[in-house]
Amino acid sequence: MKWFVDEDGSDKARLIRDQFVTGRLGLIAPDLLRYEVASALRYHPIAEIDAASLTTAMSAIENYQFLVKPSREAWSKAIELCCVARISPYEAIYLGVSHTLKLPLLTADEKLIGKLAADEKINVTSLTKLVEEHEDKSNENDRALEHA
């Protein structure tokens, strides 16, 4: 969503996207993402997305080839999280896929992170925190080059 509409955090999300496109970062998302993005763009409260722009956005999502069909194990974990953390299946399936593939979840949803138990938060990274850490490392590298 933040890749296509200017809103809080879009610059950070686009940095992640650009790192993915250039091969510096791997991304995987459940195939549900295509429906969530289409709906969020279609009904965005500020952005006025026309049919051509929505089609372009959906083509981009497909072209990135990072969508996966959640396995039974991923759904099982997602259902467990729905009940324990009181989150929606839409939120939980991202965590289920993350858990099953043993990959961290990157999200801009701070409310979701706040609902998770400590042991689940270990595998979740806030988009804001990740980009801040990246910027800090870049600044350290710049300082190191300046001092060299």
C-alpha contacts under 8 A as a table, 3 or more apart, distances in Angstrom:
res1	aa1	res2	aa2	distance
1	M	4	F	5.60
1	M	5	V	6.44
1	M	37	V	5.57
1	M	40	A	6.96
1	M	41	L	6.85
2	K	5	V	5.41
2	K	6	D	6.58
2	K	7	E	6.62
2	K	9	G	6.90
2	K	10	S	4.62
2	K	13	A	6.06
2	K	14	R	7.36
3	W	6	D	7.79
3	W	10	S	6.09
3	W	13	A	6.12
3	W	14	R	5.45
3	W	17	R	7.45
4	F	57	A	6.91
5	V	10	S	7.20
5	V	41	L	7.87
5	V	47	A	6.80
6	D	10	S	5.70
7	E	10	S	5.50
8	D	11	D	7.92
9	G	12	K	5.30
9	G	13	A	6.23
9	G	108	A	7.68
9	G	128	T	7.35
10	S	13	A	4.99
10	S	14	R	6.00
11	D	14	R	5.19
11	D	15	L	6.27
12	K	15	L	5.08
12	K	16	I	6.51
12	K	127	L	7.15
12	K	128	T	7.11
12	K	131	V	6.21
13	A	16	I	5.16
13	A	17	R	6.26
13	A	127	L	7.25
14	R	17	R	4.80
14	R	18	D	5.98
15	L	18	D	5.11
15	L	19	Q	6.24
16	I	19	Q	5.12
16	I	20	F	6.26
16	I	25	L	7.60
17	R	20	F	5.02
17	R	21	V	6.16
18	D	21	V	5.03
18	D	22	T	6.18
19	Q	22	T	5.25
19	Q	23	G	6.21
19	Q	24	R	5.00
19	Q	25	L	5.41
20	F	23	G	5.11
20	F	24	R	5.74
20	F	25	L	4.55
20	F	26	G	5.69
20	F	27	L	6.71
21	V	24	R	7.65
21	V	25	L	7.93
21	V	64	Y	7.74
22	T	25	L	7.77
23	G	26	G	6.99
27	L	66	F	6.04
28	I	66	F	4.71
28	I	67	L	5.84
28	I	68	V	6.82
29	A	32	L	7.94
29	A	33	L	6.62
29	A	66	F	6.07
29	A	67	L	4.93
29	A	68	V	6.08
29	A	94	Y	6.89
29	A	97	V	7.68
30	P	33	L	5.93
30	P	67	L	5.39
30	P	68	V	4.94
30	P	69	K	5.80
30	P	70	P	6.00
30	P	93	I	7.21
30	P	94	Y	6.37
30	P	97	V	6.88
31	D	34	R	6.09
31	D	35	Y	7.93
31	D	67	L	4.90
31	D	68	V	5.37
31	D	69	K	5.57
31	D	70	P	7.55
32	L	35	Y	5.52
32	L	36	E	6.39
32	L	90	Y	7.80
33	L	36	E	5.03
33	L	37	V	5.95
33	L	67	L	7.64
34	R	37	V	5.34
34	R	38	A	6.11
34	R	58	M	6.87
34	R	61	I	6.84
34	R	62	E	7.96
35	Y	38	A	5.11
35	Y	39	S	6.06
36	E	39	S	5.23
36	E	40	A	5.94
37	V	40	A	5.06
37	V	41	L	5.94
37	V	58	M	7.89
38	A	41	L	5.32
38	A	42	R	5.98
38	A	54	L	6.92
38	A	58	M	6.90
39	S	42	R	5.06
39	S	43	Y	6.08
40	A	43	Y	5.41
40	A	44	H	5.53
41	L	44	H	5.09
41	L	47	A	7.64
41	L	49	I	6.50
41	L	54	L	7.03
42	R	48	E	7.92
42	R	49	I	6.15
42	R	50	D	7.95
42	R	54	L	7.21
44	H	47	A	5.63
44	H	48	E	7.19
44	H	49	I	7.87
45	P	48	E	7.98
49	I	53	S	5.99
49	I	54	L	6.26
50	D	53	S	5.41
50	D	54	L	6.21
51	A	54	L	5.11
51	A	55	T	6.07
52	A	55	T	5.10
52	A	56	T	6.18
53	S	56	T	5.00
53	S	57	A	6.16
54	L	57	A	5.09
54	L	58	M	6.18
55	T	58	M	5.15
55	T	59	S	6.11
56	T	59	S	5.09
56	T	60	A	6.25
57	A	60	A	5.10
57	A	61	I	6.39
58	M	61	I	5.06
58	M	62	E	6.34
59	S	62	E	5.13
59	S	63	N	6.02
60	A	63	N	4.98
60	A	64	Y	6.23
61	I	64	Y	5.47
61	I	65	Q	7.23
62	E	65	Q	5.63
62	E	66	F	7.88
62	E	67	L	7.72
70	P	73	E	7.93
70	P	74	A	5.66
70	P	75	W	6.58
70	P	93	I	7.56
70	P	96	G	7.92
70	P	97	V	6.11
71	S	74	A	5.05
71	S	75	W	6.35
71	S	97	V	7.66
72	R	75	W	5.06
72	R	76	S	6.06
73	E	76	S	5.00
73	E	77	K	6.25
73	E	96	G	7.61
73	E	100	T	6.56
74	A	77	K	5.21
74	A	78	A	6.08
74	A	93	I	6.81
74	A	95	L	7.99
74	A	96	G	4.24
74	A	97	V	4.98
74	A	98	S	7.98
74	A	99	H	7.11
74	A	100	T	5.53
75	W	78	A	4.85
75	W	79	I	6.06
75	W	93	I	6.38
75	W	96	G	6.13
75	W	97	V	7.84
76	S	79	I	5.23
76	S	80	E	6.29
76	S	96	G	7.46
77	K	80	E	5.08
77	K	81	L	6.22
77	K	92	A	7.97
77	K	93	I	7.89
77	K	95	L	7.79
77	K	96	G	4.98
77	K	99	H	7.58
78	A	81	L	5.08
78	A	82	C	6.15
78	A	89	P	6.57
78	A	92	A	4.61
78	A	93	I	4.93
78	A	94	Y	7.77
78	A	95	L	6.53
78	A	96	G	4.63
79	I	82	C	4.99
79	I	83	C	6.54
79	I	89	P	6.85
79	I	92	A	7.15
80	E	83	C	5.44
80	E	84	V	6.17
81	L	84	V	5.00
81	L	85	A	5.37
81	L	86	R	7.06
81	L	87	I	6.95
81	L	92	A	6.10
82	C	85	A	5.76
82	C	86	R	5.03
82	C	87	I	4.77
82	C	88	S	5.75
82	C	89	P	6.08
82	C	92	A	6.11
83	C	86	R	5.21
83	C	87	I	7.26
85	A	115	K	5.89
85	A	116	L	5.74
85	A	117	A	7.25
86	R	115	K	7.56
87	I	91	E	6.37
87	I	92	A	6.44
87	I	112	L	7.55
87	I	115	K	7.57
88	S	91	E	5.29
88	S	92	A	6.08
89	P	92	A	4.83
89	P	93	I	5.91
90	Y	93	I	5.81
90	Y	94	Y	7.44
91	E	94	Y	5.93
91	E	95	L	7.18
91	E	112	L	7.58
92	A	95	L	5.13
92	A	96	G	6.10
93	I	96	G	4.75
93	I	97	V	6.09
94	Y	97	V	5.29
94	Y	98	S	6.15
94	Y	105	L	7.27
95	L	98	S	4.92
95	L	99	H	5.99
95	L	105	L	6.63
96	G	99	H	5.11
96	G	100	T	6.09
97	V	100	T	5.13
97	V	101	L	6.03
98	S	101	L	5.40
98	S	102	K	5.75
98	S	103	L	4.99
98	S	104	P	5.87
98	S	105	L	5.74
98	S	123	N	7.93
99	H	102	K	4.99
99	H	103	L	6.56
99	H	104	P	7.77
99	H	123	N	7.94
100	T	103	L	7.85
103	L	123	N	7.39
104	P	123	N	4.78
104	P	124	V	5.53
104	P	125	T	6.88
105	L	123	N	6.21
105	L	124	V	4.65
105	L	125	T	5.98
106	L	124	V	6.02
106	L	125	T	4.87
106	L	126	S	5.88
106	L	127	L	5.96
107	T	110	E	7.61
107	T	124	V	7.42
107	T	125	T	6.42
107	T	126	S	5.29
107	T	127	L	5.40
108	A	126	S	5.74
108	A	127	L	4.98
108	A	128	T	6.84
109	D	112	L	5.39
109	D	113	I	6.65
109	D	126	S	7.45
110	E	113	I	5.07
110	E	114	G	6.20
110	E	126	S	7.00
111	K	114	G	5.02
111	K	115	K	6.49
112	L	115	K	5.27
112	L	116	L	6.77
113	I	116	L	5.48
113	I	121	K	6.57
113	I	124	V	7.33
113	I	126	S	7.84
116	L	120	E	5.94
116	L	121	K	6.03
117	A	120	E	5.38
117	A	121	K	6.31
118	A	121	K	5.06
118	A	122	I	6.62
119	D	122	I	5.60
119	D	123	N	7.94
120	E	123	N	5.99
120	E	124	V	7.14
121	K	124	V	5.03
121	K	125	T	7.78
122	I	125	T	7.97
125	T	129	K	7.08
125	T	130	L	6.66
126	S	129	K	5.15
126	S	130	L	6.13
127	L	130	L	5.19
127	L	131	V	6.20
128	T	131	V	5.44
128	T	132	E	6.17
129	K	132	E	5.10
129	K	133	E	6.14
130	L	133	E	5.16
130	L	134	H	6.17
131	V	134	H	4.92
131	V	135	E	6.05
132	E	135	E	5.05
132	E	136	D	6.10
133	E	136	D	5.00
133	E	137	K	6.22
134	H	137	K	5.16
134	H	138	S	6.15
135	E	138	S	4.97
135	E	139	N	6.06
136	D	139	N	5.04
136	D	140	E	6.14
137	K	140	E	4.95
137	K	141	N	6.13
138	S	141	N	5.05
138	S	142	D	6.11
139	N	142	D	4.92
139	N	143	R	6.09
140	E	143	R	5.02
140	E	144	A	6.06
141	N	144	A	4.97
141	N	145	L	6.17
142	D	145	L	5.10
142	D	146	E	6.13
143	R	146	E	4.90
143	R	147	H	6.16
144	A	147	H	5.18
144	A	148	A	6.14
145	L	148	A	5.11
